[in-house]
Amino acid sequence: MVSKNSLIVAGFVFLSAGILMSMYVYSIHQHEQTRNQIFEKIKEGEALLDQKSEKSAVKALAIFTELASKEIDKSMQFDIKYGLANSLERNKDKVLALDIYKELNQYPNLTKTQREKVSYSIGNILLSMEREEEGKSHLNLVLQMSEDKKLRSKVFISIADYYIKSQEYDEARKNYLLAIQEDPGNTNGRLGWKMALDLLGYSWDPYDIVNDYPKQNIQEKKMEKHSNVVKKPHLKVALNRKLKRYHARITSANVFGKALSYYRKKQYWSAIKNFQKTLKVTRNKKTRELSNYYIAECYYALGNSNGSLKYSEKVLSNTVPTKDQAALFRKGTIYFKNGNYKSAAAEFQKVISNYPNSNYTEKAKKWKKESLELISENEKFKERELLLQPANPK
C-alpha cells in the first residue's frame, strides 16, 4: 500500500515538472514572438529603403541602428547589418557604410546570394566614391558568379552611371543596354539609355530601343513584351520622376559643352556665361573644377587679372585635383605680369614641388628663374637709385 508521504512527493514532482514545462513553453513562445517582431522590423526597414525618399532613408536608419544595438540571433545578423549599411549609404555616410559592407564580406558562412549582394554593394559604393579599379573588380566578380538577372542588371547600371559621371557617354549607353538585356523591365536602364543618347546628341525613341542592341543578343519576343513600358500608366510616374532627376545632369552636360565650344572659338564672354550656368546646375565636382578653370582662363585672355585669380582660387579649393597644377601656374603668370615677382616665384615653386613630373614643371622652372632674375635686377636698380640720390645738406 502506497504511503501518504510517497503520494505527496510524487504530486510535488509532477507539479514541479508541470511548472517547468509551462515555463519552457512560455520561454519558447516569447523567443519566437521576439524573433517575429525583429523579422517584421527588418522588413519594415527594407520597405522604407525601397521608397527612395530621404525621409524614408532616415527612418530606415533609425530602425536598423536600434536592431543592431540588440543581441540578435546569428541567423538575422546579416540582414540587420546589411540594412544598416544600406541605410547609412542612403544617408550619405558612405565611408561607414563601406566599412560595414567590408566586414560582412569577411563573414565565413555567407550564402551565395548574400556574397553576391555584398560584392555588388561594395563595388557600387566604391564607384560612387570614384575608386574605379576597386569598384569594377567587385562588380565584375558579381558578373562572373551570379545568375540573378536582376542583380546583374543593377551591376551594369552602376557601371553605366559611373561612365555618365566620367562623361564617357557611349560606354554608358552600351552598359545601359546590357542592363536592359539582363532585365528588360529595368526602368532605370531605359532612362539611362535615353539620357546617354541625349548626351551624345542623338534623337531617341523609347519604342525602338531593341534596334540599338548589338547583334540582337536578346530574343525579340522577350523585348516585345516590354517594349511599350513607357505606355504603361503605373510606370509613367516612375519615368517622369527619374527623368526629372536626370534632367539636371543632362542640362549641365549640354551647357558645359556649349561653354567649351565658345571657349575654343575665343568667344570668352559667352563662354564665361555658360560655364557659370554650369556651376549653377551641377554638383559634380569634376565638372565644377573644369568650369572654374575655364572661367579663370577666359578672364586671363580678356586681361582681367582679378577675375582670373578669383576663379583659380576656386579651382584650388575644390577637392578634385585635376586642374590644380594649371591653376597654380596661371596664378604665377598673373603675378608675374602684374610685376609681383616674389609671389610669382612662390607659385611657380609650388608647381615644381607639388607636381615634379607634370607638363607644367619645366615651364614653371623657366618662369621662376626669370622671376628671380627680375627680383635681383630690381634690387640692384634700387641700390643704384640710392647711390645716385644727392646727399642731404648739413
C-alpha positions as CSV (number, residue, x, y, z in Angstrom):
1,M,0.0,0.0,0.0
2,V,1.4,3.4,-1.0
3,S,2.2,5.6,1.9
4,K,0.8,9.1,2.2
5,N,4.3,10.7,2.1
6,S,5.1,8.9,-1.2
7,L,1.9,10.3,-2.8
8,I,2.8,13.8,-1.6
9,V,6.3,13.5,-3.1
10,A,5.0,12.2,-6.4
11,G,2.5,15.0,-6.5
12,F,5.2,17.6,-5.9
13,V,7.4,16.1,-8.6
14,F,4.6,16.2,-11.1
15,L,3.6,19.7,-10.1
16,S,7.2,20.9,-10.5
17,A,7.5,19.2,-13.9
18,G,4.4,20.9,-15.0
19,I,5.6,24.3,-13.9
20,L,8.9,23.8,-15.6
21,M,7.3,22.6,-18.8
22,S,5.0,25.7,-18.7
23,M,8.0,28.0,-18.2
24,Y,9.8,26.3,-21.0
25,V,6.9,26.5,-23.4
26,Y,6.4,30.2,-22.4
27,S,10.1,30.9,-23.0
28,I,9.9,29.3,-26.4
29,H,6.8,31.3,-27.2
30,Q,8.4,34.5,-26.1
31,H,11.6,33.8,-28.0
32,E,9.5,33.1,-31.2
33,Q,7.5,36.2,-30.6
34,T,10.6,38.3,-30.3
35,R,12.0,36.7,-33.5
36,N,8.8,37.6,-35.3
37,Q,8.9,41.2,-34.1
38,I,12.5,41.6,-35.2
39,F,11.7,40.0,-38.6
40,E,8.8,42.4,-39.0
41,K,11.1,45.3,-38.1
42,I,13.7,44.2,-40.7
43,K,11.0,44.0,-43.4
44,E,9.7,47.4,-42.4
45,G,13.3,48.9,-42.7
46,E,13.8,47.2,-46.1
47,A,10.4,48.6,-47.3
48,L,11.4,52.1,-46.3
49,L,14.7,51.8,-48.2
50,D,12.7,50.7,-51.3
51,Q,10.7,54.0,-51.2
52,K,13.9,56.0,-52.2
53,S,12.9,59.2,-50.4
54,E,15.2,61.0,-47.9
55,K,12.7,60.7,-45.0
56,S,12.3,57.0,-45.6
57,A,16.1,56.5,-45.5
58,V,16.3,58.4,-42.2
59,K,13.5,56.2,-40.7
60,A,15.2,53.1,-42.0
61,L,18.5,54.1,-40.4
62,A,16.7,54.6,-37.0
63,I,15.2,51.1,-37.3
64,F,18.4,49.3,-38.3
65,T,20.5,51.2,-35.7
66,E,18.1,50.1,-33.0
67,L,18.2,46.5,-34.1
68,A,22.0,46.5,-34.4
69,S,22.2,47.6,-30.7
70,K,20.4,44.4,-29.5
71,E,21.5,40.9,-29.0
72,I,20.1,39.1,-32.1
73,D,20.1,35.5,-33.3
74,K,23.0,34.9,-35.7
75,S,20.5,34.0,-38.4
76,M,19.3,37.6,-38.5
77,Q,22.6,39.4,-38.1
78,F,23.4,39.6,-41.8
79,D,20.1,41.2,-42.7
80,I,20.4,43.7,-39.9
81,K,23.9,44.7,-40.7
82,Y,23.3,44.9,-44.4
83,G,20.2,47.0,-43.8
84,L,22.3,49.3,-41.6
85,A,25.0,49.7,-44.2
86,N,22.4,50.3,-46.9
87,S,20.6,53.0,-44.9
88,L,23.9,54.7,-44.0
89,E,24.8,54.8,-47.7
90,R,21.4,56.3,-48.5
91,N,22.0,58.9,-45.8
92,K,25.4,59.9,-47.5
93,D,27.6,58.2,-44.8
94,K,29.5,56.2,-47.5
95,V,32.7,55.6,-45.5
96,L,30.9,53.9,-42.6
97,A,28.6,52.0,-44.9
98,L,31.6,50.7,-46.8
99,D,33.3,49.6,-43.6
100,I,30.2,47.5,-42.7
101,Y,29.9,46.0,-46.2
102,K,33.6,45.0,-46.0
103,E,33.0,43.5,-42.5
104,L,30.1,41.5,-43.9
105,N,32.3,40.3,-46.8
106,Q,34.6,38.7,-44.3
107,Y,31.8,36.5,-42.8
108,P,32.8,32.9,-43.4
109,N,29.4,31.3,-43.8
110,L,27.6,33.6,-46.2
111,T,25.2,32.0,-48.8
112,K,26.0,32.5,-52.5
113,T,23.1,35.1,-52.7
114,Q,24.5,37.0,-49.7
115,R,28.0,37.0,-51.1
116,E,26.8,38.4,-54.4
117,K,24.7,41.0,-52.7
118,V,27.6,42.3,-50.6
119,S,30.0,42.3,-53.6
120,Y,27.6,44.4,-55.6
121,S,27.1,46.9,-52.7
122,I,30.9,47.2,-52.2
123,G,31.5,47.7,-55.9
124,N,28.6,50.2,-56.3
125,I,29.7,52.4,-53.4
126,L,33.4,52.3,-54.5
127,L,32.4,53.5,-57.9
128,S,30.3,56.3,-56.4
129,M,33.4,57.3,-54.5
130,E,35.4,57.4,-57.8
131,R,37.5,54.4,-56.8
132,E,37.2,52.9,-60.3
133,E,39.6,50.0,-60.2
134,E,38.4,48.6,-56.9
135,G,34.8,49.2,-57.7
136,K,34.9,47.4,-61.1
137,S,36.8,44.4,-59.6
138,H,33.9,43.8,-57.2
139,L,31.2,44.3,-59.8
140,N,33.0,42.0,-62.3
141,L,33.1,39.4,-59.6
142,V,29.3,39.5,-59.3
143,L,29.0,39.2,-63.1
144,Q,31.3,36.1,-63.0
145,M,29.5,34.3,-60.3
146,S,25.8,35.4,-60.3
147,E,23.0,34.1,-62.4
148,D,20.5,36.5,-60.9
149,K,19.3,38.6,-63.9
150,K,18.0,41.5,-61.8
151,L,21.3,41.8,-59.8
152,R,23.4,41.6,-63.0
153,S,21.2,44.3,-64.5
154,K,21.9,46.5,-61.4
155,V,25.7,45.9,-61.8
156,F,25.6,47.2,-65.4
157,I,23.5,50.2,-64.2
158,S,26.3,51.0,-61.7
159,I,29.0,50.9,-64.3
160,A,26.9,52.9,-66.8
161,D,26.2,55.6,-64.1
162,Y,29.9,55.8,-63.5
163,Y,30.6,56.4,-67.2
164,I,28.0,59.1,-67.2
165,K,29.8,60.9,-64.4
166,S,33.1,60.4,-66.3
167,Q,31.5,61.9,-69.4
168,E,32.1,58.7,-71.4
169,Y,28.6,58.7,-72.8
170,D,29.0,55.9,-75.4
171,E,30.4,53.5,-72.9
172,A,27.4,54.5,-70.6
173,R,25.0,53.8,-73.5
174,K,26.5,50.3,-74.0
175,N,26.2,49.4,-70.3
176,Y,22.6,50.6,-70.1
177,L,21.8,48.3,-73.0
178,L,23.5,45.4,-71.2
179,A,21.4,46.2,-68.1
180,I,18.2,46.0,-70.2
181,Q,19.3,42.8,-71.8
182,E,19.6,41.2,-68.4
183,D,16.3,42.7,-67.2
184,P,14.1,44.1,-69.9
185,G,11.8,45.6,-67.3
186,N,14.5,47.7,-65.8
187,T,13.2,51.3,-66.0
188,N,16.5,52.8,-64.8
189,G,18.2,51.1,-67.7
190,R,15.8,52.5,-70.3
191,L,16.0,56.0,-68.8
192,G,19.8,55.8,-68.7
193,W,19.9,54.7,-72.3
194,K,17.7,57.7,-73.3
195,M,19.9,60.0,-71.2
196,A,23.1,58.7,-72.9
197,L,21.7,59.3,-76.3
198,D,20.7,62.8,-75.3
199,L,24.3,63.5,-74.1
200,L,25.7,62.1,-77.3
201,G,23.5,64.5,-79.3
202,Y,21.2,61.8,-80.8
203,S,17.5,61.8,-81.1
204,W,15.8,58.9,-79.4
205,D,12.5,56.9,-79.5
206,P,11.7,54.8,-76.4
207,Y,10.0,52.2,-78.6
208,D,13.0,51.5,-80.9
209,I,15.4,50.5,-78.1
210,V,15.6,47.0,-79.5
211,N,17.3,48.3,-82.6
212,D,20.2,49.5,-80.5
213,Y,21.2,46.0,-79.3
214,P,24.5,44.7,-80.7
215,K,23.7,41.6,-82.9
216,Q,20.2,41.2,-81.3
217,N,21.6,39.4,-78.3
218,I,18.2,39.2,-76.7
219,Q,15.1,37.5,-78.1
220,E,12.8,39.9,-80.0
221,K,9.7,38.3,-78.5
222,K,11.0,38.9,-75.0
223,M,11.7,42.6,-75.9
224,E,8.2,43.0,-77.4
225,K,6.7,42.1,-74.0
226,H,8.5,45.1,-72.5
227,S,8.9,47.5,-75.5
228,N,5.9,49.6,-74.5
229,V,7.0,50.0,-70.9
230,V,6.6,53.8,-71.1
231,K,3.0,53.4,-72.3
232,K,2.0,51.6,-69.1
233,P,0.4,54.1,-66.6
234,H,1.9,52.6,-63.5
235,L,5.4,53.2,-64.9
236,K,4.8,56.7,-66.2
237,V,5.1,58.2,-62.8
238,A,8.4,56.5,-62.2
239,L,9.6,57.5,-65.6
240,N,8.8,61.2,-65.1
241,R,10.4,61.2,-61.6
242,K,13.6,59.6,-62.9
243,L,13.7,61.9,-65.9
244,K,13.5,64.9,-63.7
245,R,16.4,63.5,-61.7
246,Y,18.4,63.0,-64.8
247,H,17.4,66.4,-66.3
248,A,19.9,68.3,-64.2
249,R,22.7,66.1,-65.3
250,I,21.7,66.4,-69.0
251,T,21.3,70.1,-68.7
252,S,24.7,70.6,-67.1
253,A,26.5,68.5,-69.7
254,N,24.8,70.3,-72.6
255,V,25.6,73.8,-71.1
256,F,29.2,72.7,-70.3
257,G,29.6,71.5,-73.9
258,K,28.2,74.8,-75.3
259,A,30.6,76.8,-73.0
260,L,33.6,74.8,-74.1
261,S,32.6,75.4,-77.7
262,Y,32.6,79.2,-77.1
263,Y,35.9,79.0,-75.3
264,R,37.5,77.2,-78.2
265,K,36.2,79.8,-80.6
266,K,37.7,82.5,-78.3
267,Q,34.2,83.9,-77.6
268,Y,35.2,84.4,-74.0
269,W,32.2,86.3,-72.6
270,S,29.7,83.8,-73.9
271,A,31.9,81.0,-72.6
272,I,32.0,82.6,-69.1
273,K,28.2,83.0,-69.1
274,N,27.7,79.3,-69.9
275,F,30.4,78.0,-67.6
276,Q,28.7,80.0,-64.8
277,K,25.3,78.4,-65.8
278,T,27.0,75.0,-65.5
279,L,28.1,75.8,-61.9
280,K,24.5,76.6,-61.0
281,V,23.0,73.3,-62.3
282,T,25.7,70.7,-61.3
283,R,27.1,69.3,-58.1
284,N,29.6,67.1,-60.0
285,K,33.0,68.1,-58.5
286,K,34.9,67.3,-61.7
287,T,32.6,69.4,-63.9
288,R,32.8,72.3,-61.4
289,E,36.6,72.0,-61.3
290,L,36.8,72.3,-65.1
291,S,34.2,75.1,-65.2
292,N,36.1,77.2,-62.7
293,Y,39.3,76.6,-64.5
294,Y,38.0,77.7,-67.9
295,I,36.4,80.8,-66.4
296,A,39.8,81.7,-65.0
297,E,41.4,81.2,-68.4
298,C,38.7,83.3,-70.1
299,Y,39.3,86.2,-67.7
300,Y,43.0,85.8,-68.2
301,A,42.6,86.0,-72.0
302,L,40.4,89.1,-71.5
303,G,43.1,90.8,-69.4
304,N,41.0,90.6,-66.2
305,S,43.6,89.6,-63.6
306,N,41.3,89.8,-60.6
307,G,38.7,87.6,-62.2
308,S,41.3,85.0,-63.2
309,L,42.8,84.9,-59.8
310,K,39.4,84.6,-58.1
311,Y,38.4,81.5,-60.2
312,S,41.9,80.0,-60.0
313,E,41.5,80.0,-56.2
314,K,38.1,78.2,-56.6
315,V,39.9,75.5,-58.6
316,L,42.4,75.1,-55.8
317,S,39.7,75.0,-53.1
318,N,37.8,72.2,-54.9
319,T,38.7,68.7,-53.7
320,V,39.2,67.4,-57.2
321,P,42.9,67.9,-58.1
322,T,42.5,67.7,-61.9
323,K,43.4,71.3,-62.7
324,D,45.3,72.3,-59.6
325,Q,48.8,72.4,-61.2
326,A,47.4,74.5,-64.1
327,A,45.7,76.9,-61.7
328,L,48.9,77.4,-59.7
329,F,50.8,78.1,-62.9
330,R,48.2,80.5,-64.0
331,K,48.4,82.4,-60.7
332,G,52.2,82.6,-61.1
333,T,51.8,84.1,-64.6
334,I,49.3,86.7,-63.4
335,Y,51.5,87.8,-60.5
336,F,54.5,87.9,-63.0
337,K,52.6,90.1,-65.5
338,N,51.5,92.4,-62.6
339,G,55.1,92.8,-61.6
340,N,54.7,90.9,-58.3
341,Y,57.7,88.7,-58.9
342,K,58.1,87.3,-55.4
343,S,54.5,86.0,-55.4
344,A,55.0,84.7,-58.9
345,A,58.2,82.8,-57.9
346,A,56.4,81.3,-54.9
347,E,53.5,80.0,-57.1
348,F,55.9,78.5,-59.6
349,Q,57.8,76.8,-56.8
350,K,54.6,75.2,-55.6
351,V,54.1,73.7,-59.1
352,I,57.7,72.4,-59.1
353,S,57.5,71.0,-55.6
354,N,53.9,69.5,-55.7
355,Y,54.0,68.3,-59.3
356,P,57.6,67.4,-60.2
357,N,56.6,65.4,-63.3
358,S,53.7,67.4,-64.7
359,N,53.5,69.2,-68.0
360,Y,53.9,72.5,-66.2
361,T,57.1,71.7,-64.3
362,E,59.6,72.8,-66.9
363,K,57.7,75.9,-67.8
364,A,57.4,76.8,-64.1
365,K,61.2,76.4,-63.7
366,K,61.8,78.8,-66.5
367,W,59.3,81.4,-65.2
368,K,60.6,81.1,-61.7
369,K,64.2,81.7,-62.9
370,E,63.0,84.8,-64.8
371,S,61.1,86.0,-61.8
372,L,64.2,85.6,-59.5
373,E,66.3,87.4,-62.1
374,L,63.9,90.3,-62.2
375,I,63.8,90.4,-58.4
376,S,67.6,90.6,-58.4
377,E,67.6,93.3,-61.1
378,N,65.0,95.4,-59.2
379,E,67.2,95.1,-56.0
380,K,70.2,96.3,-58.0
381,F,68.2,99.1,-59.6
382,K,67.0,100.3,-56.1
383,E,70.6,100.2,-54.9
384,R,71.8,102.4,-57.8
385,E,68.9,104.8,-57.2
386,L,70.0,105.2,-53.6
387,L,73.6,105.9,-54.7
388,L,72.5,108.5,-57.2
389,Q,70.4,110.4,-54.7
390,P,72.1,113.7,-53.7
391,A,73.4,113.8,-50.1
392,N,71.3,115.7,-47.6
393,P,72.9,119.2,-46.9
394,K,74.1,119.7,-43.4
